[in-house]
Every structure is written in C-alpha cells, then in structure tokens.
C-alpha cells in the first residue's frame, strides 16, 4: 500500500515521524558521568591522591581525554588547567605551582582518571575539577573536589584502627567471660567425701575348716568406695594370736579394719 491510499492527515503524521526519526537517530543522546569526592583532607607535606572516575556507554577509545584544573581557595578565577591526559600520554603542563609534582595514577580502561600530587602545601588549598571526554560521549559536567591541606593533628582518626581495636577488645572480653564461666562451673560441682572401707567378715565367724584353703582377704571383703577413682594403695592387716610357728597348726585369724591411704 503506497502513500496514495492515505488521506492528507495520515500522510502528514507519517512524514513528521520519519523526519523526527531521521534527526534524533543521527544525533548522540548519551552523556558521560564523572564522579569525584566532595572533600579531601591531606596532611601538610604528604602525597595527596585526587580520585576521579567516570561512566560512559561507549567503549573507551584512544580519543578519550582527561583534564584537571585548579582554583585557589578564596579566588574568583574560572580555573587553570594544570594537567591533561590524551592519546594514552600524560601532559603535566607548565603551571609553576604544580610543576614536577603531578603524576598520572589512573587507568582509563578501568574508568579511573585519578592523579597524584606530591608534597602538598597550604597553598594547594582550593577546588580541583576533573573533566573526562570519551567521544562520542562528550556531553557531561566536570566533577569538583574541595581539598584542605592541614596539620596532622587536624586529621580525623583512622577508622581502620578504631575498628581493629574494637574487634580485639571484643575477643579479649569473650575470652575472659569463658574463663570465669569455667571456674564457676568447676566450683559448683559436688564433692564426694570418702567414708573408708571395712571387712565384711564378722569377728564371730566360724573358724576355717582344716584342709580348706583360706580365702583371700580381698575376696572376703567388700568396700563402699566413693564414686571418684581410688588415689592411693590399700593396706590389709591380720593379727595372729596363736604364738606358734608350726606350719601344720591352725591359726586364729582376727579380721581388722583396713584403710585407704590417699595421696595428699
């Protein structure tokens, strides 16, 4: 079906749509996003790392560029570019304040456009701007970081050190709690008192019959020992009242109490 079968109104709408499609289809609609911290504190005389990253919908090519500019604190200037990166090469510039002090530490393949400024001084206080272009992503706004060069005493405490100290303190507390709990449990355990042992043979038991082997004193005795294991040797004793040395004579044996000797 051609345009001849459409009424004039439909033709105008269709032609308008094709015209808009042609215009917006040939223009770049993507933009590059640049990110940098709002504020940075640097100790006087030390190295400062100015972080800058970006996000682009296009593959980073050799045409990508990075520009860093600086506005001193309290100044109304528009900013002076002191560092430029293009074609895979850094260009530090000739600004006397930053001469031979700026190094490229970024990696455009990782979307990193950071730089390093050595031996930062109080005169380096101000606003630093990072601007990245990655054609055809050229529409974007530079990101700004406020840099303060201060004395060491003015720096905030290191969060990593605080966290490490808290973890170590918690571990020590748990260890002490475990030791105290163990000692309390040991102290609360019941103690068993030893009552001793006596022979179960009665003093009035009948005499042994001739020819019958005398039972071992250990077999004829019973002991109600405590639940804990015996800690020392047991001594047995029997008294002989016959007064004779004849081996064939019958000896009158008197059972006696034996005792358990524990180790002190």
C-alpha positions in Angstrom: 0.0 0.0 0.0 1.5 3.4 -1.1 1.1 6.9 0.1 -1.7 7.4 -2.5 -4.2 5.4 -0.4 -3.7 7.6 2.7 -5.6 10.7 3.4 -3.6 14.0 3.8 -3.8 14.0 7.6 -2.2 10.5 7.8 0.4 11.5 5.3 1.5 14.5 7.4 1.7 12.4 10.6 3.8 9.7 8.9 6.2 12.2 7.3 6.6 14.0 10.6 7.5 10.8 12.3 10.1 9.9 9.7 11.6 13.3 9.9 12.0 13.2 13.7 13.4 9.6 13.5 16.0 10.8 11.0 17.1 13.8 13.1 17.3 12.0 16.5 18.7 8.9 15.0 21.8 10.7 13.8 22.5 12.7 17.0 24.3 11.3 20.1 22.0 11.0 23.0 24.3 9.5 25.6 26.3 11.6 28.1 29.4 10.8 30.3 29.1 10.9 34.1 32.1 12.0 36.1 32.5 11.2 39.8 34.9 12.7 42.5 34.7 13.0 46.3 33.3 16.3 47.5 36.1 16.9 50.0 39.6 15.6 50.7 41.9 16.3 53.8 45.6 15.9 53.2 48.4 16.2 55.8 50.8 19.0 55.0 54.0 17.8 53.3 52.5 14.4 52.2 51.2 13.0 49.0 47.5 13.6 48.0 45.6 11.3 45.7 42.8 13.1 43.8 40.3 10.5 42.9 38.2 10.7 39.8 36.1 8.1 37.9 33.6 8.1 35.1 30.9 6.1 33.5 30.4 6.0 29.7 28.1 4.0 27.5 30.8 4.0 24.8 33.9 1.8 24.7 36.9 3.8 26.0 38.9 4.7 22.9 42.3 6.4 22.2 40.3 9.6 21.8 39.4 9.8 25.5 40.8 12.8 27.3 41.1 13.9 31.0 41.7 17.5 32.2 42.4 18.7 35.7 42.0 22.3 36.7 42.6 24.3 39.9 41.0 27.3 41.6 42.8 28.6 44.7 40.8 29.0 47.9 39.1 32.4 48.1 39.8 33.1 44.4 37.1 34.0 41.8 39.0 32.7 38.8 37.5 30.3 36.4 40.3 27.8 37.0 43.7 26.9 35.5 44.3 23.6 33.7 47.5 22.1 35.2 47.2 18.5 33.9 46.0 16.9 30.7 45.8 13.3 29.5 45.2 12.3 25.9 46.2 9.6 23.5 47.5 7.4 26.3 50.0 10.0 27.4 50.1 12.5 30.4 50.8 16.2 29.9 51.7 17.8 33.3 51.7 21.3 32.0 53.8 24.3 32.9 51.9 25.8 35.9 54.7 26.7 38.3 52.7 25.7 41.4 52.4 22.1 40.2 55.5 21.7 38.1 57.1 18.2 38.6 54.7 17.4 41.3 51.8 15.7 39.5 51.7 12.1 38.4 49.1 10.1 36.4 47.9 7.2 38.5 44.6 6.4 36.7 43.6 3.8 34.1 41.0 4.8 31.5 40.3 1.1 30.7 39.1 0.8 34.4 37.2 4.2 34.1 39.8 5.7 36.5 41.1 9.3 35.9 42.9 9.9 39.2 46.1 11.9 39.7 48.7 12.2 42.4 50.1 15.5 43.8 53.4 15.2 45.8 54.4 17.3 48.8 51.1 19.2 49.1 51.4 22.6 50.8 48.9 25.0 52.3 49.0 26.9 49.1 47.4 23.9 47.4 44.1 24.5 49.2 41.3 25.1 46.8 38.9 23.4 44.3 40.1 20.8 41.9 38.0 19.9 38.8 38.1 16.6 36.8 36.7 16.6 33.3 36.6 13.5 31.1 35.6 13.2 27.5 35.1 9.9 25.6 33.9 10.6 22.1 31.2 10.4 21.1 30.4 10.9 24.9 31.4 14.5 25.2 28.3 15.9 26.9 29.0 16.0 30.6 29.9 18.1 33.6 33.2 18.2 35.4 33.3 16.9 39.0 34.8 19.0 41.7 36.7 18.2 44.9 37.4 20.6 47.8 41.0 20.0 49.1 42.1 21.0 52.5 45.8 20.8 53.4 46.0 20.6 57.2 48.4 19.7 60.1 48.5 16.1 61.2 46.7 17.0 64.5 43.7 18.2 62.5 43.2 15.0 60.6 40.3 12.7 61.8 41.1 9.4 63.5 41.8 6.4 61.3 38.6 4.4 61.1 40.5 1.2 60.3 42.4 1.5 63.6 39.3 2.1 65.6 37.6 -0.9 64.0 40.6 -3.2 64.7 40.8 -2.0 68.3 37.1 -2.7 68.8 37.4 -6.3 67.4 40.5 -7.1 69.5 38.7 -5.7 72.7 35.6 -7.9 72.0 37.8 -11.0 71.6 39.5 -10.3 74.9 36.2 -9.8 76.7 34.8 -13.1 75.3 38.0 -14.9 76.4 37.7 -13.6 79.9 34.0 -14.5 80.1 34.8 -18.0 79.1 37.4 -18.4 81.8 35.2 -17.0 84.5 32.3 -19.3 83.4 34.6 -22.4 83.6 35.8 -21.5 87.1 32.2 -21.0 88.3 31.1 -24.4 86.9 34.1 -26.2 88.5 33.4 -24.6 91.9 29.7 -25.7 91.8 30.4 -29.3 91.1 29.5 -31.6 94.2 32.3 -33.0 96.3 32.4 -36.7 97.4 33.7 -37.5 100.9 35.4 -40.8 101.4 33.9 -43.0 104.1 36.5 -45.7 104.3 36.2 -49.5 103.9 35.9 -52.3 106.5 36.0 -56.1 106.2 32.6 -57.7 105.8 33.8 -60.7 107.7 32.4 -60.7 111.3 34.7 -61.3 114.2 32.4 -64.1 115.3 32.5 -66.0 112.0 33.3 -69.8 112.4 36.9 -71.0 112.2 38.2 -72.2 108.9 38.0 -75.9 108.4 41.2 -77.9 108.2 42.4 -78.6 104.6 40.3 -75.8 103.2 42.3 -73.1 101.5 41.8 -69.8 103.2 40.0 -67.3 101.1 41.9 -64.3 100.1 41.3 -61.3 102.3 40.5 -59.4 99.2 37.7 -61.8 98.2 36.1 -61.8 101.6 35.9 -58.1 101.9 33.6 -55.6 100.4 34.2 -51.8 100.1 31.8 -49.0 99.6 34.2 -46.7 97.9 33.4 -43.2 96.6 32.4 -42.6 93.1 35.8 -41.0 92.4 38.7 -43.3 91.5 41.0 -44.6 94.3 44.0 -42.4 94.5 46.3 -44.5 96.8 47.2 -48.0 97.8 45.1 -50.1 100.2 46.8 -51.7 103.2 45.4 -55.0 104.6 46.4 -56.5 108.0 45.6 -59.6 110.0 46.7 -60.5 113.6 48.0 -63.9 114.5 47.3 -64.8 118.2 48.5 -68.4 118.1 52.1 -67.7 119.0 53.3 -70.9 117.3 55.5 -71.3 114.2 54.2 -74.8 113.3 53.1 -74.8 109.7 50.5 -77.5 110.3 48.8 -75.8 113.2 45.7 -73.8 112.7 46.0 -70.1 113.2 43.3 -68.0 114.6 42.9 -65.0 112.4 41.3 -61.8 113.5 39.9 -59.5 110.9 40.9 -55.9 111.2 39.9 -52.7 109.6 41.9 -51.6 106.5 42.2 -48.2 105.3 42.7 -46.4 102.0 45.7 -44.2 102.0 45.3 -41.3 99.6 47.9 -39.1 98.2 47.9 -35.8 99.9 
